[in-house]
Amino acid sequence: MRLLYIIFSLFIISCSNSTSKMNVEKGTFQAIKPPNIYGNNRYLAKDTNYIISYDANIGKNKTIPLPEVTNLRKKFVGGELPEVPADINYRLIENTLGLQFYKLTKESNDSYFGFGGGVQNFPYGFLTFGHNGKFVEVGGAAYWGLTIDNASYEGEYTHFVSHKSSSESEYIKLKNADILHSYGGFTAYTSLFWEKFALNYAASIANPWLVVNLPVSQEDKAEVSFWFPVLLMQDIGISYAPGKMKYRLGVNQITGVKFPGQYWGLSAQIAHGW
């Protein structure tokens, strides 16, 4: 009898179909730079390779305005949220430290495939592939990870419960909330190398906030109607690889599709392969 009661209660809860939606009218969201994935920057003579690297990004933290972001009109039974602009910013964190490890398997035709992971604030994983010839390398990577970022935002929040056919709306403000969320992106890279030296270039497209819901209280989250804008990062650098070690120094530029301006920083990497 007790089991039947629990099953019935779960059924009632599942049928309640509560909905929470929010228009983010103002906000600032912390964003970290994409992971430092540059490729190998040298010829790989072995079939199986293991690489560990230590990375640093150096620069000044910046607040980046994000124009052209709009809360789309959301209509549902019992209520509606109108279309309004989202006056939001990224707080770009330039100074980061990272650790990365990956394994590569190289074929006889010089193509390779690999996978690995790293830590930059929080862990991430990635897949990488490419072509590593005697003097040139071309490749790419896809990555996904978790992080905790700080955010402050405000806007109209509506909570609707279908079995009651009622909704409640209020204007909420959250300040300095630490939010666990996912992020991800893609990187393409190429290198030209001669003996122990290499010139390399990498371009990344990253979404620092892969979310469809934001917290509105300690217990509840609300759906938002826009995608956070992507970051575009380019990095050009030189590297020196004596033996199993590699030392790299680069300059990077961050811009975006939905915001103006260019933001510059430095990158550094020390890697060991075997």
N, C-alpha and C positions, 0 to 999 in steps of 0.2 A: 504494500500500500504506500509506504514511504517513497519507494522508487517511482511509482506512478505519479505521485505528487510532484516530485522533482522534474520528471519528464514533462508534465503538464505546465509547470512554471517556466521551464526553459522555452516551451512552445509559445507561451503568451509573450515572453520577453522578445523572442525572435520576430513575432508578428507586430510588435509595437512600432518598428520602423522609424525610430527617431532620427531627425535630420538636423544638423547644425551647419550653418553657413555664415560667412563673414566677408564683408568688404574691408580690405585693408586700405585705409585712407591716408595714413602716414606711417612711416617706419624706417628703421635703420637696421640692417642685417649684416652681421660680421661674415666675411668671406675670406677663405685662405686661397693661396695660389695653387694651380694644378701641380701634381707631383712632378718631380724632375726626372723625366724619362727622355733620354737623349740617344739611345742606341749604344753600341759597343765602341765606336770611334777608333777601331783598329781591326786588323785582319785576325780572324779566329781560325787557328790551325787545327784545333781539336774537334771531334764529333760532338762531345758533350762538354758543356762549359757551365761553371757556377760563378756567379758574380755577386759580391756584396759591396755596397757603396754607402757613403755618408755624405749628406747633402745639406747645403745651407742657402737660403735666400736672404738677401740683404737689401734693405731699402727703408723708406719712410711710409708708415701707415697712412692711408688716404681714405677720405670719404668721397665716394663716387655717386653723383646723382644719376637716377635711372628714369629718364623721360620716356614717354610713349607707352608706359605700362598702365593698363586699364582694368578695373574690376568689371567684368561682363555682367549684364543683367541676368539675375537668377530668379526664375519664377517657379513656385511650387505651391502645392495645395495648402491654402491657409496663409499665404504671404508672398512677398517678393522683395528682392533687394535690387535697387536701380543700378544702372551703369554709371560709375563714377571713376575719375582718375585715381590712380594709386601713386601718391607722392612718397616714393621710397628711395632709399640709398643703400649701396654696399659700403661697408667699412672694411676695406681691403687690408689684410694683415700681411705685410711684406716680410717681416723677420720670422723665418721658420727654420727649424732643424728637422732632418729626416734621416731615416735608415731604410735601406732597400736591399732585398735579396731575390735573385731569380736564377732559373735554370734554362739553358738553351740547348736544343738538339739541332745540329747542323747536318744537312744532307750533302751528298757528293756533288750536287749542282750548285752549291754555295747558298742555297736557301735555308732558312732556319725557322723554328717555331719554339716559343718558350712561354713560361708562366712564372709568376712570382708574387711577392707582396711587400708591403712596406708600412712604415709608421710615419705619419706627419700629423701630429696632434692625436689622431686616432688611426686604426688600421685601414688599409685598402689592399685590393688585389688587382692583378692585371694579366692580360694575355698580350704577347708580342710576337711579331713575325716580320720577315724581311729577307733581304739578299745581302750577303757579306762577301764581297770579292776582294781581290788583292789590293785594290786602291780606292774602292768606293763601297759605301754601304747605303742601302735604302730600306726603310722599314716603317712600321707603325705599331701602335698599341691601343688597347681599349682598357679602361680601368673603372672601378666602382669602389666606393668606400663609405665609411661612417665617420662622423665627426660631431663634436659639440661646439656650437657657435652661440654667441650672445646676440640677442635681438631685443629691440624695443619697438612696439607698434600699437596702433589704435584704430578703431573703426566700429561700424555697426555690426552687431552679432545677433542672429536670429536662430532660435531653437524651436523646432516643430516636431510634435509627436502625433503620428497619423491616427492612432486609435482613439485619441482624445479630440482630434480635429481642432487643435489649438496651437498657437505659437506665441512665443515671448521674444521681444526684442529689447536690446539694451546697447548702449555705447560703452565699449570697454577700452581700457588702456593697460598694456603690459609693459613693464620697464625692466630692462636688464635680465631677461629670462634666458637661462642656459638651455638650449634645445638640442637634443640628439636627433640627427637627420642624416640622410644619405646624400652623396654627390657622385658625379661621374663625368666621363668625357673620353675624347679620342686624341691621340697624338700621332703626328707623322714626322719623320726625321731622316736626315741624310748626312753623310760624312765623306770627306775626301781626305785620304791619309797618305803620307809618304814617310817611310821608315817609322820613327817613334812619334811623329807629330801629326795632328789632324785638325782640320777645320770642319766644324759641324753646325747644323741648323736644325731646329725643331719648332714645330707649330702645333699648338693645342687649342681645342675647343672644349670648354668645360662648363658644366652647369653646377655652381656651388651649392644650390638649394634644390635638390630633386624631391620636392614635397607637393602634396595636394591638400594637406591639412596643417593647420597651425594650432597650438594650444591657446585656449581662451581662459583656462583656469587650471588648477592642479588635477582636476578630474576629467575635463572635457576638451575636445578638439573640434575645430570647425573647418569645413571645406572652403578653400579659396578658388577663385575662378580664373586665375592667370598663372602662367609659367614664369618663374624667375628668369631674367635675362642671362644669356651665356657670356662667359669671358673668353676672349681670344688672346692667346699669349704666343709671342715669338721669342725665340732665344737663339742667339748666335754666339759661338764660343770657340776657343782653341783648347786642345788637350795635348798632353805629353804622357806617353805610356812606356816607361822603361821596365822591361820584364813583365811581371804579373801586376804591377801597379799602374794606375792611371790618375792623372791630376788634370782637372778641367776648371776653366774660368770663363764665365760668359756674361753677356748683357741681355736682359729681357725687357720686353715691352708688352704691356697689357692694354687692350682696348676692348670694345664690344660693339655688337650690332645695334643695341638700343641706347647707347650713351656716347657722348662726345669725349674727346680728349685722349691723350696717351700718357701712360704711367710707366716709369722706368725703374729698373732695379738691377742688382747684380746676383749672379748665381755661382756657386762653387761646389765642386764634387771631388771626393777622393774615393777610388774604387780599387778593389782587389779581385782578381780572377784566377781560377784554377781549373 
